[in-house]
Amino acid sequence: MKQYYYSDGLSTHGPFSLEELRAKKLSRNSMVRIDSSEKWLPAEQFPELEGSFGEETFARPDSFGSQTDYEPMPKTWFVESILVTVFCCLPFGIAGIVNAARVETSHRLGDYAGARRSSEEAGKWTKIGFWIAVGGLVIYLSFLAVAVAFDQF
Amino acid sequence: MKWAGLLVLGFLLVLIYWLVDPATSSYFPACPFHSLTGLQCPGCGSQRAVHHLLNVDFRAAVEQNMLLVFSIPYVIFGMVLDRIPNPSERLHHWKRTFYGRKAIFLVLILICLFWIFRNL
């Protein structure tokens, strides 16, 4: 797959896939190049970018909030779900990891609402796993304490 | 309040797992998957592994649950990366490389492979 770079006039950004670059809503005269070529060309000379151009301003994807329709990626809960997987509740952890992958996929496609939904879903499963672990332990420890106490007398 | 409770619980757990080896005691909770099927899940051995880690015996910990031992530095690094405000382009790149979509799928596959091969 082709990788794209673009310049905002000061520094180069990339590599991006075509979908990612289209989601940046570059202006027609932003300079773009593909990885196989050293030559910079105005964005409008790439037919595959047609229809994705934004307003006059340059896209600044790294300064969140300066652009109305770009959203930073929501929390994926990836590492937290790994913890849940190995420490406690395998099914909940796996559900968390799968939803973490969905967050990435949706965000990459520019489906920010979908990414947020998957993020909530991932967080939900991770938290359920976490609280089951904590709750289970508390109940277990209190039963144990009672049992040990009865043993003593 | 919630965090104070969790902190106390965490401290208690560290103390218990540091002092007592779950392998020699029957008071520790057993894995439901293992109890039902007799097979080991990817999380089986975590309690024993934590005991060995707290006693700085990495070899014994790896023998009990390799996945847990290797996932700890990975998880800590990921959590730190997540919490750095205004990450630089390089940190972004690391995040995409080690915790991006491909990495997630790779981790899922590794967990499943670990699950299968530790039972063979």
Contacts between the chains, C-beta under 8 A, distances in Angstrom:
chain1	res1	chain2	res2	distance
A	62	B	89	7.0
A	62	B	92	7.8
A	75	B	82	7.4
A	76	B	99	7.5
A	76	B	104	7.6
A	78	B	78	6.8
A	78	B	99	5.7
A	78	B	103	8.0
A	78	B	104	5.8
A	78	B	107	7.9
A	79	B	74	7.4
A	79	B	75	4.5
A	79	B	78	3.7
A	79	B	79	5.6
A	79	B	82	7.3
A	79	B	99	7.0
A	80	B	75	8.0
A	80	B	79	7.8
A	82	B	71	5.5
A	82	B	74	7.4
A	82	B	75	5.6
A	82	B	107	6.6
A	83	B	71	7.6
A	83	B	75	5.7
A	85	B	42	6.4
A	85	B	43	6.6
A	85	B	111	6.4
A	86	B	42	6.3
A	86	B	43	5.0
A	86	B	46	5.8
A	86	B	65	7.2
A	86	B	67	5.7
A	86	B	68	4.7
A	86	B	71	5.6
A	87	B	43	6.3
A	87	B	46	5.6
A	87	B	68	7.6
A	88	B	43	6.7
A	90	B	33	6.9
A	90	B	41	5.3
A	90	B	42	6.2
A	90	B	43	5.8
A	94	B	108	7.4
A	94	B	111	7.5
A	97	B	104	6.2
A	97	B	107	6.7
A	97	B	108	5.6
A	97	B	111	7.8
A	98	B	108	7.2
A	100	B	104	5.4
A	101	B	101	5.9
A	101	B	104	4.4
A	101	B	105	6.2
A	101	B	108	7.5
A	104	B	100	6.2
A	104	B	101	3.9
A	104	B	104	6.6
A	105	B	101	6.2
A	108	B	101	7.0
A	134	B	6	7.1
A	134	B	9	6.9
A	136	B	29	7.1
A	137	B	9	7.2
A	137	B	13	7.3
A	137	B	29	7.7
A	138	B	9	7.1
A	140	B	29	5.4
A	141	B	12	7.9
A	144	B	27	5.9
